[in-house]
Amino acid sequence: DNRTNVGRAGISLQAFIDLNANGLRDAGEPKAYGLNVHSNGGRIERSDKDSTIHIIGLEPYVKYFLEFDESSFESISWRIDKKSVAVITDANMLKLIEVPVSIKGEATGMVMLEKGGSVAGLGRIIVNFYNSANVLAARALTEDDGYFSYFGFTPGSYYARVDTSQLRKLNMTSTPDSVPFGIMTNMEGDY
């Protein structure tokens, strides 16, 4: 266009699918289309050829805040862990910011109470999810019918276990003690 960028600054954003969930762009990790960004300055220009977004016409040496919106990605399982960043711009340069997009998975199940020969769902029970290193990864609370669901697992091995301290308070036991499951690396996420 006819507006000059001499003495101005800019930011170039590239979203990519972080297949190995390490937060860095590795060889073979594809671009992620559909990222929306909000900035407290500049003009936002999107490339029709790829997923690159440019924010131009910025004051140099000023801190700008960028907020990422993941609602228009191609897949509902694509998520951004850091939804906002602060960037200090440099004069006469486009500063490259690579935005890792994680693929998340979901686990669901039911907690059932067996009493007197009948089986019914048990509500308000805490279900803990642990990763392969036995570190607590997430928690979910069962619904009135015993159903639970958690979305946000990165690919890997996990196991679900009813909260043992809650079971002690209720004077109950869980059979089985834990249920193992895995979240596979898949462009659409895993369930």
PAFI-731121 format. One record per residue: residue number from 1; residue in one letter; chain; x, y, z of N, C-alpha, C, O in turn. Coordinates in nm, 4 decimals. Layout:
<pts>
   resi   resn   chain        n_u        n_v        n_w       ca_u       ca_v       ca_w        c_u        c_v        c_w        o_u        o_v        o_w
    NUM      a       A          X          Y          Z          X          Y          Z          X          Y          Z          X          Y          Z
...
</pts>
This chain:
<pts>
   resi   resn   chain        n_u        n_v        n_w       ca_u       ca_v       ca_w        c_u        c_v        c_w        o_u        o_v        o_w
      1      d       A     0.0844    -0.1187     0.0000     0.0000     0.0000     0.0000     0.0882     0.1240     0.0000     0.2104     0.1119    -0.0089
      2      n       A     0.0304     0.2411     0.0096     0.1083     0.3640     0.0008     0.1558     0.4140     0.1372     0.2140     0.5221     0.1451
      3      r       A     0.1325     0.3386     0.2442     0.1793     0.3792     0.3770     0.3188     0.3236     0.4000     0.3430     0.2049     0.3781
      4      t       A     0.4084     0.4068     0.4431     0.5465     0.3638     0.4647     0.5611     0.2987     0.6028     0.4924     0.3348     0.6984
      5      n       A     0.6526     0.2018     0.6097     0.6828     0.1365     0.7368     0.8253     0.1676     0.7821     0.8747     0.1058     0.8763
      6      v       A     0.8914     0.2620     0.7164     1.0260     0.3006     0.7570     1.0170     0.3657     0.8952     0.9370     0.4564     0.9181
      7      g       A     1.1008     0.3170     0.9857     1.1000     0.3687     1.1225     0.9895     0.3088     1.2080     0.9784     0.3411     1.3263
      8      r       A     0.9095     0.2237     1.1509     0.8006     0.1585     1.2247     0.8423     0.0162     1.2596     0.9512    -0.0280     1.2228
      9      a       A     0.7566    -0.0546     1.3299     0.7851    -0.1918     1.3709     0.6677    -0.2804     1.3336     0.5607    -0.2321     1.2968
     10      g       A     0.6893    -0.4110     1.3436     0.5821    -0.5053     1.3131     0.6045    -0.6391     1.3806     0.7127    -0.6685     1.4313
     11      i       A     0.4997    -0.7187     1.3799     0.5033    -0.8524     1.4384     0.4487    -0.9492     1.3343     0.3476    -0.9220     1.2697
     12      s       A     0.5160    -1.0610     1.3190     0.4718    -1.1665     1.2288     0.4387    -1.2893     1.3127     0.5230    -1.3372     1.3886
     13      l       A     0.3171    -1.3404     1.2996     0.2712    -1.4547     1.3781     0.2565    -1.5774     1.2893     0.1999    -1.5698     1.1802
     14      q       A     0.3078    -1.6906     1.3367     0.2914    -1.8171     1.2663     0.2464    -1.9226     1.3663     0.3214    -1.9596     1.4567
     15      a       A     0.1242    -1.9706     1.3498     0.0717    -2.0772     1.4356     0.1081    -2.2117     1.3734     0.1009    -2.2286     1.2517
     16      f       A     0.1471    -2.3074     1.4579     0.1837    -2.4402     1.4094     0.1306    -2.5458     1.5052     0.1118    -2.5199     1.6241
     17      i       A     0.1066    -2.6649     1.4520     0.0604    -2.7776     1.5331     0.1810    -2.8384     1.6033     0.2711    -2.8912     1.5381
     18      d       A     0.1829    -2.8311     1.7343     0.2933    -2.8821     1.8156     0.2687    -3.0303     1.8449     0.2164    -3.0658     1.9505
     19      l       A     0.3069    -3.1155     1.7504     0.2763    -3.2580     1.7579     0.3370    -3.3273     1.8794     0.2745    -3.4166     1.9366
     20      n       A     0.4578    -3.2877     1.9196     0.5213    -3.3524     2.0341     0.5042    -3.2739     2.1641     0.5641    -3.3107     2.2651
     21      a       A     0.4253    -3.1682     2.1647     0.3899    -3.0892     2.2835     0.5118    -3.0374     2.3590     0.5115    -3.0339     2.4820
     22      n       A     0.6180    -2.9965     2.2848     0.7351    -2.9422     2.3527     0.7404    -2.7894     2.3497     0.8326    -2.7306     2.4064
     23      g       A     0.6442    -2.7241     2.2852     0.6381    -2.5788     2.2805     0.7281    -2.5152     2.1770     0.7297    -2.3928     2.1636
     24      l       A     0.8042    -2.5969     2.1024     0.8958    -2.5468     1.9995     0.8581    -2.6031     1.8633     0.8057    -2.7140     1.8531
     25      r       A     0.8854    -2.5253     1.7586     0.8550    -2.5732     1.6240     0.9657    -2.6655     1.5759     1.0811    -2.6245     1.5635
     26      d       A     0.9300    -2.7892     1.5492     1.0241    -2.8895     1.5010     0.9956    -2.9178     1.3537     0.8894    -2.8836     1.3017
     27      a       A     1.0923    -2.9807     1.2882     1.0756    -3.0158     1.1476     0.9550    -3.1077     1.1304     0.9371    -3.2021     1.2073
     28      g       A     0.8730    -3.0802     1.0302     0.7580    -3.1635     1.0008     0.6301    -3.1236     1.0730     0.5256    -3.1843     1.0494
     29      e       A     0.6353    -3.0238     1.1598     0.5123    -2.9808     1.2286     0.4393    -2.8814     1.1382     0.4952    -2.7779     1.1020
     30      p       A     0.3150    -2.9126     1.1017     0.2425    -2.8311     1.0022     0.1899    -2.6997     1.0598     0.1817    -2.6813     1.1812
     31      k       A     0.1550    -2.6100     0.9692     0.0947    -2.4830     1.0076    -0.0483    -2.5064     1.0552    -0.1148    -2.6004     1.0118
     32      a       A    -0.0944    -2.4197     1.1447    -0.2318    -2.4265     1.1954    -0.3097    -2.3085     1.1382    -0.2747    -2.1926     1.1606
     33      y       A    -0.4144    -2.3393     1.0648    -0.4954    -2.2351     1.0028    -0.6125    -2.1982     1.0935    -0.6709    -2.2841     1.1596
     34      g       A    -0.6457    -2.0697     1.0958    -0.7638    -2.0259     1.1687    -0.7364    -1.9451     1.2939    -0.8305    -1.9122     1.3660
     35      l       A    -0.6108    -1.9115     1.3229    -0.5805    -1.8334     1.4424    -0.6359    -1.6925     1.4271    -0.6199    -1.6297     1.3225
     36      n       A    -0.7004    -1.6437     1.5309    -0.7434    -1.5046     1.5376    -0.6614    -1.4360     1.6447    -0.6308    -1.4958     1.7478
     37      v       A    -0.6256    -1.3105     1.6210    -0.5442    -1.2361     1.7167    -0.6033    -1.0974     1.7366    -0.6565    -1.0365     1.6437
     38      h       A    -0.5928    -1.0491     1.8592    -0.6338    -0.9124     1.8932    -0.5101    -0.8412     1.9464    -0.4375    -0.8958     2.0294
     39      s       A    -0.4862    -0.7198     1.8987    -0.3687    -0.6435     1.9381    -0.4120    -0.5060     1.9865    -0.5143    -0.4536     1.9424
     40      n       A    -0.3337    -0.4470     2.0781    -0.3666    -0.3133     2.1260    -0.3033    -0.2047     2.0393    -0.2848    -0.0919     2.0850
     41      g       A    -0.2697    -0.2380     1.9141    -0.2169    -0.1393     1.8210    -0.1882    -0.2015     1.6862    -0.1869    -0.3238     1.6724
     42      g       A    -0.1649    -0.1168     1.5862    -0.1265    -0.1632     1.4538    -0.2422    -0.2110     1.3683    -0.3579    -0.2122     1.4104
     43      r       A    -0.2062    -0.2508     1.2449    -0.3027    -0.3047     1.1499    -0.2745    -0.4533     1.1329    -0.1596    -0.4937     1.1154
     44      i       A    -0.3780    -0.5330     1.1379    -0.3631    -0.6779     1.1239    -0.3899    -0.7155     0.9791    -0.4948    -0.6831     0.9234
     45      e       A    -0.2919    -0.7857     0.9180    -0.3052    -0.8321     0.7803    -0.2832    -0.9823     0.7772    -0.1859    -1.0325     0.8335
     46      r       A    -0.3725    -1.0532     0.7123    -0.3630    -1.1992     0.7001    -0.3192    -1.2362     0.5593    -0.3614    -1.1742     0.4617
     47      s       A    -0.2353    -1.3361     0.5500    -0.1893    -1.3848     0.4206    -0.2891    -1.4870     0.3671    -0.3319    -1.5767     0.4398
     48      d       A    -0.3259    -1.4734     0.2404    -0.4167    -1.5688     0.1779    -0.3458    -1.6999     0.1423    -0.4110    -1.8031     0.1262
     49      k       A    -0.2137    -1.6963     0.1301    -0.1370    -1.8127     0.0858    -0.1023    -1.9091     0.1988    -0.0913    -2.0296     0.1761
     50      d       A    -0.0851    -1.8575     0.3192    -0.0531    -1.9454     0.4320    -0.1168    -1.8899     0.5593    -0.2034    -1.8026     0.5525
     51      s       A    -0.0748    -1.9394     0.6732    -0.1384    -1.9014     0.7989    -0.0707    -1.7834     0.8675    -0.1023    -1.7538     0.9827
     52      t       A     0.0216    -1.7151     0.7998     0.0958    -1.6044     0.8604     0.0058    -1.4826     0.8793    -0.0738    -1.4475     0.7922
     53      i       A     0.0208    -1.4192     0.9955    -0.0520    -1.2959     1.0279     0.0529    -1.1890     1.0576     0.1455    -1.2119     1.1354
     54      h       A     0.0377    -1.0724     0.9954     0.1293    -0.9606     1.0198     0.0529    -0.8501     1.0919    -0.0605    -0.8176     1.0567
     55      i       A     0.1169    -0.7935     1.1925     0.0662    -0.6739     1.2586     0.1688    -0.5656     1.2292     0.2814    -0.5715     1.2785
     56      i       A     0.1305    -0.4668     1.1493     0.2263    -0.3662     1.1031     0.1842    -0.2269     1.1479     0.0741    -0.2056     1.1986
     57      g       A     0.2771    -0.1319     1.1270     0.2507     0.0071     1.1619     0.2600     0.0327     1.3110     0.1925     0.1217     1.3629
     58      l       A     0.3431    -0.0445     1.3811     0.3562    -0.0303     1.5261     0.4686     0.0668     1.5618     0.5637     0.0834     1.4854
     59      e       A     0.4573     0.1305     1.6782     0.5648     0.2133     1.7316     0.6792     0.1235     1.7757     0.6546     0.0240     1.8438
     60      p       A     0.8034     0.1545     1.7395     0.9140     0.0707     1.7861     0.9411     0.0910     1.9353     0.9139     0.1972     1.9913
     61      y       A     0.9952    -0.0131     1.9977     1.0362    -0.0145     2.1382     0.9192     0.0068     2.2346     0.9363     0.0622     2.3432
     62      v       A     0.8029    -0.0371     2.1942     0.6824    -0.0277     2.2771     0.6331    -0.1695     2.3028     0.6440    -0.2562     2.2161
     63      k       A     0.5789    -0.1929     2.4220     0.5239    -0.3241     2.4563     0.3795    -0.3321     2.4071     0.2961    -0.2480     2.4408
     64      y       A     0.3516    -0.4361     2.3261     0.2176    -0.4603     2.2751     0.1660    -0.5922     2.3321     0.2420    -0.6871     2.3516
     65      f       A     0.0385    -0.5960     2.3578    -0.0240    -0.7161     2.4114    -0.1075    -0.7828     2.3024    -0.1906    -0.7194     2.2374
     66      l       A    -0.0829    -0.9119     2.2846    -0.1550    -0.9896     2.1851    -0.2387    -1.0947     2.2560    -0.1900    -1.1643     2.3452
     67      e       A    -0.3641    -1.1059     2.2162    -0.4530    -1.2088     2.2699    -0.4927    -1.3006     2.1559    -0.5370    -1.2554     2.0502
     68      f       A    -0.4759    -1.4324     2.1792    -0.5057    -1.5320     2.0770    -0.6431    -1.5919     2.1011    -0.6806    -1.6236     2.2140
     69      d       A    -0.7171    -1.6067     1.9915    -0.8508    -1.6645     1.9963    -0.8490    -1.7930     1.9149    -0.8229    -1.7906     1.7946
     70      e       A    -0.8768    -1.9049     1.9804    -0.8700    -2.0356     1.9156    -1.0053    -2.0840     1.8644    -1.0167    -2.1983     1.8200
     71      s       A    -1.1066    -2.0003     1.8697    -1.2426    -2.0448     1.8374    -1.2644    -2.0752     1.6890    -1.3627    -2.1409     1.6549
     72      s       A    -1.1770    -2.0300     1.6009    -1.2000    -2.0544     1.4586    -1.0978    -2.1508     1.3976    -1.0793    -2.1514     1.2758
     73      f       A    -1.0321    -2.2311     1.4793    -0.9427    -2.3339     1.4261    -1.0242    -2.4398     1.3538    -1.1450    -2.4520     1.3744
     74      e       A    -0.9562    -2.5166     1.2683    -1.0214    -2.6223     1.1911    -1.0752    -2.7341     1.2796    -1.1735    -2.7991     1.2438
     75      s       A    -1.0122    -2.7575     1.3949    -1.0528    -2.8668     1.4833    -1.0779    -2.8131     1.6234    -1.0052    -2.7259     1.6711
     76      i       A    -1.1801    -2.8647     1.6885    -1.2131    -2.8222     1.8245    -1.1080    -2.8677     1.9254    -1.0993    -2.8121     2.0348
     77      s       A    -1.0285    -2.9682     1.8896    -0.9274    -3.0188     1.9820    -0.7968    -2.9390     1.9764    -0.7057    -2.9666     2.0544
     78      w       A    -0.7855    -2.8419     1.8870    -0.6659    -2.7584     1.8792    -0.6783    -2.6476     1.9824    -0.7746    -2.5709     1.9805
     79      r       A    -0.5806    -2.6389     2.0729    -0.5843    -2.5410     2.1817    -0.4506    -2.4688     2.1962    -0.3449    -2.5235     2.1647
     80      i       A    -0.4575    -2.3459     2.2442    -0.3385    -2.2656     2.2718    -0.3232    -2.2574     2.4229    -0.4158    -2.2167     2.4931
     81      d       A    -0.2056    -2.2964     2.4732    -0.1828    -2.2948     2.6173    -0.1629    -2.1530     2.6707    -0.2146    -2.1189     2.7771
     82      k       A    -0.0884    -2.0709     2.5975    -0.0655    -1.9316     2.6380    -0.1537    -1.8432     2.5514    -0.1228    -1.8189     2.4347
     83      k       A    -0.2636    -1.7953     2.6084    -0.3639    -1.7217     2.5314    -0.3264    -1.5756     2.5087    -0.3886    -1.5091     2.4259
     84      s       A    -0.2260    -1.5238     2.5803    -0.1837    -1.3862     2.5589    -0.0329    -1.3748     2.5798     0.0259    -1.4472     2.6601
     85      v       A     0.0278    -1.2830     2.5064     0.1709    -1.2569     2.5181     0.1942    -1.1066     2.5095     0.1137    -1.0329     2.4526
     86      a       A     0.3056    -1.0629     2.5669     0.3499    -0.9242     2.5547     0.4746    -0.9251     2.4671     0.5649    -1.0062     2.4876
     87      v       A     0.4793    -0.8351     2.3697     0.5901    -0.8286     2.2742     0.6414    -0.6856     2.2700     0.5637    -0.5913     2.2545
     88      i       A     0.7743    -0.6696     2.2839     0.8373    -0.5389     2.2662     0.8945    -0.5361     2.1249     0.9758    -0.6210     2.0882
     89      t       A     0.8519    -0.4391     2.0471     0.8873    -0.4339     1.9046     1.0234    -0.3680     1.8819     1.0727    -0.2937     1.9667
     90      d       A     1.0827    -0.3964     1.7669     1.2097    -0.3371     1.7245     1.1852    -0.2558     1.5979     1.0998    -0.2906     1.5164
     91      a       A     1.2607    -0.1475     1.5821     1.2441    -0.0593     1.4665     1.2862    -0.1299     1.3381     1.3839    -0.2047     1.3358
     92      n       A     1.2109    -0.1046     1.2314     1.2410    -0.1537     1.0957     1.2486    -0.3055     1.0864     1.3198    -0.3588     1.0013
     93      m       A     1.1770    -0.3745     1.1716     1.1812    -0.5208     1.1713     1.0429    -0.5784     1.1960     0.9598    -0.5184     1.2642
     94      l       A     1.0201    -0.6967     1.1387     0.9040    -0.7780     1.1748     0.9535    -0.8836     1.2731     1.0352    -0.9682     1.2365
     95      k       A     0.9061    -0.8799     1.3955     0.9471    -0.9766     1.4969     0.8610    -1.1015     1.4819     0.7382    -1.0945     1.4859
     96      l       A     0.9276    -1.2170     1.4646     0.8573    -1.3430     1.4433     0.8167    -1.4037     1.5783     0.9001    -1.4220     1.6670
     97      i       A     0.6888    -1.4341     1.5917     0.6359    -1.5034     1.7086     0.5708    -1.6317     1.6578     0.4745    -1.6274     1.5812
     98      e       A     0.6242    -1.7458     1.7013     0.5651    -1.8739     1.6648     0.4704    -1.9157     1.7772     0.5077    -1.9169     1.8945
     99      v       A     0.3484    -1.9497     1.7395     0.2437    -1.9835     1.8367     0.2180    -2.1337     1.8312     0.1613    -2.1838     1.7341
    100      p       A     0.2604    -2.2069     1.9371     0.2353    -2.3513     1.9378     0.0888    -2.3829     1.9675     0.0301    -2.3302     2.0620
    101      v       A     0.0320    -2.4692     1.8855    -0.1067    -2.5129     1.9033    -0.1027    -2.6602     1.9433    -0.0545    -2.7448     1.8680
    102      s       A    -0.1534    -2.6894     2.0617    -0.1534    -2.8265     2.1132    -0.2788    -2.8994     2.0690    -0.3849    -2.8395     2.0514
    103      i       A    -0.2646    -3.0286     2.0515    -0.3801    -3.1126     2.0215    -0.4194    -3.1811     2.1516    -0.3399    -3.2551     2.2096
    104      k       A    -0.5402    -3.1571     2.1968    -0.5860    -3.2091     2.3253    -0.6794    -3.3285     2.3059    -0.7433    -3.3439     2.2018
    105      g       A    -0.6851    -3.4112     2.4082    -0.7722    -3.5277     2.4081    -0.8694    -3.5228     2.5247    -0.8566    -3.4398     2.6148
    106      e       A    -0.9671    -3.6133     2.5217    -1.0723    -3.6153     2.6232    -1.0880    -3.7557     2.6805    -1.0717    -3.8555     2.6104
    107      a       A    -1.1199    -3.7609     2.8088    -1.1500    -3.8881     2.8752    -1.2842    -3.8753     2.9450    -1.3123    -3.7744     3.0097
    108      t       A    -1.3668    -3.9780     2.9317    -1.4970    -3.9806     2.9979    -1.5157    -4.1152     3.0657    -1.4447    -4.2113     3.0360
    109      g       A    -1.6094    -4.1212     3.1546    -1.6377    -4.2472     3.2223    -1.7524    -4.2307     3.3206    -1.8216    -4.1288     3.3224
    110      m       A    -1.7706    -4.3340     3.4026    -1.8780    -4.3318     3.5022    -1.8259    -4.3912     3.6321    -1.7459    -4.4848     3.6319
    111      v       A    -1.8726    -4.3353     3.7426    -1.8466    -4.3911     3.8749    -1.9798    -4.4465     3.9235    -2.0788    -4.3747     3.9375
    112      m       A    -1.9784    -4.5771     3.9487    -2.1022    -4.6455     3.9871    -2.0924    -4.6957     4.1307    -1.9855    -4.7364     4.1762
    113      l       A    -2.2054    -4.6925     4.2018    -2.2140    -4.7428     4.3387    -2.2912    -4.8737     4.3366    -2.4043    -4.8800     4.2886
    114      e       A    -2.2277    -4.9788     4.3897    -2.2926    -5.1086     4.4000    -2.3333    -5.1287     4.5455    -2.2495    -5.1314     4.6356
    115      k       A    -2.4635    -5.1427     4.5660    -2.5150    -5.1536     4.7031    -2.6377    -5.2440     4.7020    -2.7357    -5.2178     4.6324
    116      g       A    -2.6300    -5.3504     4.7805    -2.7438    -5.4414     4.7915    -2.7836    -5.5064     4.6607    -2.9020    -5.5319     4.6387
    117      g       A    -2.6883    -5.5338     4.5736    -2.7183    -5.5998     4.4481    -2.7608    -5.5069     4.3364    -2.7749    -5.5517     4.2226
    118      s       A    -2.7820    -5.3787     4.3644    -2.8196    -5.2835     4.2591    -2.7019    -5.1890     4.2316    -2.6177    -5.1641     4.3179
    119      v       A    -2.6996    -5.1380     4.1093    -2.5926    -5.0485     4.0671    -2.6546    -4.9169     4.0197    -2.7490    -4.9164     3.9407
    120      a       A    -2.5992    -4.8037     4.0700    -2.6478    -4.6711     4.0310    -2.5282    -4.5760     4.0219    -2.4253    -4.5980     4.0857
    121      g       A    -2.5428    -4.4718     3.9430    -2.4373    -4.3710     3.9312    -2.4221    -4.2931     4.0605    -2.5197    -4.2681     4.1313
    122      l       A    -2.2982    -4.2548     4.0906    -2.2687    -4.1820     4.2143    -2.2186    -4.0426     4.1792    -2.1168    -4.0281     4.1116
    123      g       A    -2.2892    -3.9408     4.2245    -2.2565    -3.8021     4.1926    -2.1639    -3.7385     4.2940    -2.1485    -3.7871     4.4060
    124      r       A    -2.1016    -3.6271     4.2520    -2.0133    -3.5448     4.3343    -1.8913    -3.6212     4.3866    -1.8441    -3.5964     4.4975
    125      i       A    -1.8413    -3.7139     4.3053    -1.7200    -3.7888     4.3384    -1.6049    -3.7302     4.2568    -1.6196    -3.7041     4.1374
    126      i       A    -1.4907    -3.7099     4.3218    -1.3726    -3.6538     4.2559    -1.2953    -3.7663     4.1872    -1.2625    -3.8676     4.2489
    127      v       A    -1.2670    -3.7465     4.0583    -1.1857    -3.8404     3.9822    -1.0553    -3.7691     3.9477    -1.0559    -3.6636     3.8843
    128      n       A    -0.9433    -3.8283     3.9903    -0.8109    -3.7728     3.9638    -0.7483    -3.8447     3.8456    -0.7628    -3.9660     3.8307
    129      f       A    -0.6785    -3.7689     3.7616    -0.6082    -3.8243     3.6467    -0.4590    -3.8019     3.6673    -0.4154    -3.6896     3.6926
    130      y       A    -0.3809    -3.9091     3.6564    -0.2368    -3.9028     3.6760    -0.1669    -3.9402     3.5457    -0.2142    -4.0254     3.4705
    131      n       A    -0.0530    -3.8745     3.5201     0.0241    -3.9097     3.4005     0.1153    -4.0284     3.4297     0.1111    -4.0843     3.5393
    132      s       A     0.1976    -4.0672     3.3324     0.2827    -4.1856     3.3473     0.3898    -4.1679     3.4548     0.4466    -4.2666     3.5015
    133      a       A     0.4182    -4.0441     3.4948     0.5150    -4.0176     3.6023     0.4468    -4.0081     3.7386     0.5079    -3.9622     3.8351
    134      n       A     0.3212    -4.0509     3.7474     0.2413    -4.0470     3.8717     0.2211    -3.9057     3.9252     0.2107    -3.8864     4.0463
    135      v       A     0.2154    -3.8079     3.8373     0.1901    -3.6690     3.8741     0.0453    -3.6360     3.8392    -0.0022    -3.6697     3.7308
    136      l       A    -0.0245    -3.5699     3.9319    -0.1638    -3.5323     3.9089    -0.1722    -3.4400     3.7882    -0.1119    -3.3327     3.7880
    137      a       A    -0.2468    -3.4808     3.6852    -0.2585    -3.4041     3.5616    -0.3888    -3.3250     3.5547    -0.3932    -3.2174     3.4950
    138      a       A    -0.4955    -3.3782     3.6157    -0.6258    -3.3119     3.6092    -0.7195    -3.3736     3.7117    -0.6903    -3.4778     3.7705
    139      r       A    -0.8335    -3.3065     3.7320    -0.9390    -3.3569     3.8203    -1.0741    -3.3312     3.7551    -1.0921    -3.2350     3.6804
    140      a       A    -1.1679    -3.4192     3.7850    -1.3048    -3.4017     3.7355    -1.4003    -3.4397     3.8475    -1.3648    -3.5167     3.9367
    141      l       A    -1.5197    -3.3864     3.8428    -1.6241    -3.4151     3.9405    -1.7393    -3.4827     3.8676    -1.7814    -3.4369     3.7614
    142      t       A    -1.7906    -3.5924     3.9247    -1.8977    -3.6654     3.8578    -2.0298    -3.5894     3.8678    -2.0551    -3.5156     3.9630
    143      e       A    -2.1129    -3.6105     3.7657    -2.2488    -3.5557     3.7643    -2.3374    -3.6417     3.8547    -2.2903    -3.7397     3.9123
    144      d       A    -2.4639    -3.6061     3.8672    -2.5575    -3.6805     3.9526    -2.5699    -3.8269     3.9117    -2.5908    -3.9137     3.9964
    145      d       A    -2.5568    -3.8547     3.7806    -2.5699    -3.9926     3.7328    -2.4373    -4.0687     3.7320    -2.4316    -4.1817     3.6835
    146      g       A    -2.3291    -4.0072     3.7858    -2.1993    -4.0719     3.7940    -2.1082    -4.0453     3.6757    -1.9933    -4.0896     3.6765
    147      y       A    -2.1555    -3.9742     3.5736    -2.0780    -3.9472     3.4529    -1.9745    -3.8383     3.4799    -2.0034    -3.7406     3.5490
    148      f       A    -1.8538    -3.8552     3.4252    -1.7515    -3.7512     3.4316    -1.6856    -3.7368     3.2957    -1.6867    -3.8291     3.2142
    149      s       A    -1.6283    -3.6202     3.2729    -1.5608    -3.5912     3.1473    -1.4534    -3.4870     3.1743    -1.4735    -3.3940     3.2524
    150      y       A    -1.3391    -3.5037     3.1086    -1.2336    -3.4020     3.1150    -1.1694    -3.3897     2.9777    -1.1287    -3.4894     2.9181
    151      f       A    -1.1606    -3.2664     2.9279    -1.0977    -3.2362     2.7999    -0.9739    -3.1508     2.8280    -0.9822    -3.0517     2.9006
    152      g       A    -0.8603    -3.1883     2.7713    -0.7394    -3.1090     2.7882    -0.6134    -3.1911     2.8056    -0.5103    -3.1373     2.8457
    153      f       A    -0.6191    -3.3208     2.7763    -0.5018    -3.4068     2.7891    -0.4118    -3.3934     2.6669    -0.4591    -3.3935     2.5533
    154      t       A    -0.2806    -3.3818     2.6916    -0.1838    -3.3909     2.5834    -0.1587    -3.5388     2.5565    -0.1863    -3.6215     2.6433
    155      p       A    -0.1070    -3.5747     2.4386    -0.0826    -3.7163     2.4113     0.0100    -3.7803     2.5155     0.1082    -3.7201     2.5590
    156      g       A    -0.0236    -3.9028     2.5539     0.0567    -3.9747     2.6525    -0.0255    -4.0801     2.7237    -0.1402    -4.1064     2.6876
    157      s       A     0.0352    -4.1407     2.8263    -0.0302    -4.2443     2.9063    -0.0782    -4.1847     3.0380    -0.0078    -4.1058     3.1010
    158      y       A    -0.1989    -4.2234     3.0787    -0.2603    -4.1724     3.2008    -0.3319    -4.2857     3.2721    -0.3487    -4.3948     3.2175
    159      y       A    -0.3740    -4.2581     3.3952    -0.4680    -4.3464     3.4619    -0.5620    -4.2621     3.5469    -0.5238    -4.1584     3.6011
    160      a       A    -0.6856    -4.3091     3.5572    -0.7892    -4.2405     3.6346    -0.8090    -4.3164     3.7650    -0.8084    -4.4394     3.7677
    161      r       A    -0.8267    -4.2410     3.8729    -0.8464    -4.3009     4.0051    -0.9423    -4.2133     4.0845    -0.9284    -4.0910     4.0875
    162      v       A    -1.0392    -4.2768     4.1485    -1.1294    -4.2039     4.2372    -1.0464    -4.1527     4.3547    -0.9609    -4.2246     4.4063
    163      d       A    -1.0713    -4.0288     4.3972    -0.9941    -3.9647     4.5034    -0.9970    -4.0485     4.6314    -1.1035    -4.0723     4.6885
    164      t       A    -0.8795    -4.0929     4.6756    -0.8723    -4.1844     4.7904    -0.9110    -4.1169     4.9212    -0.9720    -4.1816     5.0064
    165      s       A    -0.8786    -3.9916     4.9402    -0.9165    -3.9237     5.0651    -1.0683    -3.9066     5.0742    -1.1254    -3.9166     5.1828
    166      q       A    -1.1334    -3.8810     4.9611    -1.2794    -3.8705     4.9618    -1.3415    -4.0074     4.9907    -1.4406    -4.0166     5.0632
    167      l       A    -1.2837    -4.1130     4.9344    -1.3340    -4.2477     4.9612    -1.3221    -4.2835     5.1095    -1.4125    -4.3450     5.1662
    168      r       A    -1.2106    -4.2451     5.1721    -1.1938    -4.2728     5.3156    -1.3002    -4.2024     5.3982    -1.3567    -4.2610     5.4905
    169      k       A    -1.3281    -4.0747     5.3647    -1.4299    -3.9984     5.4378    -1.5681    -4.0604     5.4214    -1.6498    -4.0560     5.5134
    170      l       A    -1.5945    -4.1185     5.3034    -1.7241    -4.1802     5.2765    -1.7288    -4.3267     5.3200    -1.8325    -4.3921     5.3089
    171      n       A    -1.6153    -4.3780     5.3698    -1.6035    -4.5180     5.4117    -1.6391    -4.6122     5.2957    -1.7191    -4.7046     5.3103
    172      m       A    -1.5766    -4.5853     5.1801    -1.5991    -4.6645     5.0601    -1.4658    -4.7099     5.0025    -1.3603    -4.6569     5.0374
    173      t       A    -1.4718    -4.8081     4.9144    -1.3538    -4.8515     4.8396    -1.3871    -4.8509     4.6912    -1.5036    -4.8517     4.6515
    174      s       A    -1.2818    -4.8495     4.6106    -1.2988    -4.8452     4.4658    -1.2447    -4.9726     4.4037    -1.1348    -5.0173     4.4365
    175      t       A    -1.3225    -5.0303     4.3142    -1.2786    -5.1472     4.2390    -1.3057    -5.1203     4.0917    -1.4214    -5.0967     4.0570
    176      p       A    -1.2083    -5.1222     4.0042    -1.0664    -5.1384     4.0312    -1.0076    -5.0121     4.0947    -1.0720    -4.9073     4.0988
    177      d       A    -0.8849    -5.0244     4.1436    -0.8185    -4.9127     4.2095    -0.7953    -4.7971     4.1123    -0.8109    -4.6808     4.1495
    178      s       A    -0.7580    -4.8284     3.9873    -0.7351    -4.7268     3.8844    -0.7629    -4.7873     3.7474    -0.7634    -4.9091     3.7297
    179      v       A    -0.7860    -4.6985     3.6512    -0.8135    -4.7415     3.5138    -0.7139    -4.6712     3.4217    -0.7169    -4.5486     3.4104
    180      p       A    -0.6248    -4.7474     3.3549    -0.5285    -4.6846     3.2632    -0.5936    -4.6514     3.1288    -0.6859    -4.7194     3.0841
    181      f       A    -0.5434    -4.5461     3.0662    -0.5874    -4.5092     2.9316    -0.4773    -4.4283     2.8653    -0.3876    -4.3769     2.9321
    182      g       A    -0.4848    -4.4176     2.7351    -0.3851    -4.3420     2.6599    -0.4493    -4.2424     2.5664    -0.5587    -4.2651     2.5148
    183      i       A    -0.3805    -4.1316     2.5449    -0.4225    -4.0309     2.4480    -0.3206    -4.0356     2.3349    -0.2023    -4.0083     2.3557
    184      m       A    -0.3668    -4.0700     2.2161    -0.2780    -4.0847     2.1009    -0.2560    -3.9505     2.0311    -0.3406    -3.8613     2.0382
    185      t       A    -0.1421    -3.9370     1.9641    -0.1138    -3.8202     1.8821    -0.1933    -3.8343     1.7532    -0.1745    -3.9292     1.6771
    186      n       A    -0.2821    -3.7385     1.7300    -0.3725    -3.7449     1.6169    -0.4120    -3.6021     1.5839    -0.4363    -3.5236     1.6755
    187      m       A    -0.4192    -3.5657     1.4577    -0.4517    -3.4272     1.4188    -0.5906    -3.3839     1.4645    -0.6158    -3.2643     1.4788
    188      e       A    -0.6807    -3.4782     1.4876    -0.8154    -3.4448     1.5317    -0.8322    -3.4576     1.6826    -0.9416    -3.4337     1.7337
    189      g       A    -0.7279    -3.4943     1.7546    -0.7393    -3.5183     1.8972    -0.7781    -3.6627     1.9219    -0.7953    -3.7388     1.8267
    190      d       A    -0.7923    -3.7020     2.0473    -0.8251    -3.8396     2.0814    -0.9304    -3.8392     2.1905    -0.9380    -3.7462     2.2708
    191      y       A    -1.0119    -3.9444     2.1928    -1.1209    -3.9573     2.2890    -1.1098    -4.0907     2.3580    -1.1920    -4.1229     2.4437
</pts>
